[in-house]
Amino acid sequence: MLYLHWFDDSKRAASDKLADACAAYTRRFHAAPTVALIHEADAGAQAEGVEVRVMGRIGKHNYQVGRSE
């Protein structure tokens, strides 16, 4: 699986940051992501059509979005 790594330490809501990460993935790979790996501090973030997984190895303010095959 190929992930796009996104970093955003702004004060915006986690769902907004995740939406930006998903949009960047779509622009780069011409397909929408289906899975996102996020830090536990951002648990509850959602994006339409994306399965969000909280992972301990993901740093705070980091988002990894990709497509499951």
N, C-alpha and C positions, 0 to 999 in steps of 0.2 A: 504494500500500500504506500502511496506517495502522499506525504503531508506537506501542507504549507504552514510554516511557523509564523505566528503573528504575535507581536508584543504591543501592549497598550497599557500604560500605567496612568492613564487619565482618570478623572473622578467620575466618568460616565458609568451608567449601569452595565453590568456584565453582559446582558443580552444585547445591548447596543454594540459593545466591542466584538462580541461573537458574530453579529450580523456583518460588521465591517470585515472580519476575517473571512467569512463565507463569500462576501462580494469579491474580495481580492482573489480568492481561490477560483471563483467562476470566471473572472476576467483573465486570469493567467492560463487556466486549463480548459476553458470553454465547456465546462460541465460543473454542475452544482455539487458541493460536497454532501456526503451522507453521514459522516461521523465527525465528532469534535472531541478532542481530549482537552480537559481543562483542570485547573487547580481547585482543590476543595473549597477555597475561599469564594470561588465563583459558582459553587453548586447552586442550582436553581436557574442558571442561565438557559435560555431556550432559543432555538432557531427553527423555523419551519422546515420540515423534511430532514432534519439532522438529528441523529442519535447522539446525545451528549453523554460522555463518560467522564467521571471524576477519576483522575489518576494521581497517585501520590508522587510520581516522578516528574510531573509537570510543574514548573515554577510558577509562582504567583505572577499575575499579569500576562501570562503566556497562554496562547491558544494554538492548538494544532488541529487543522481541519483537513479532511481527505475523503476519499471514496472507498467504501468497502467493496471488495470484488466478490 
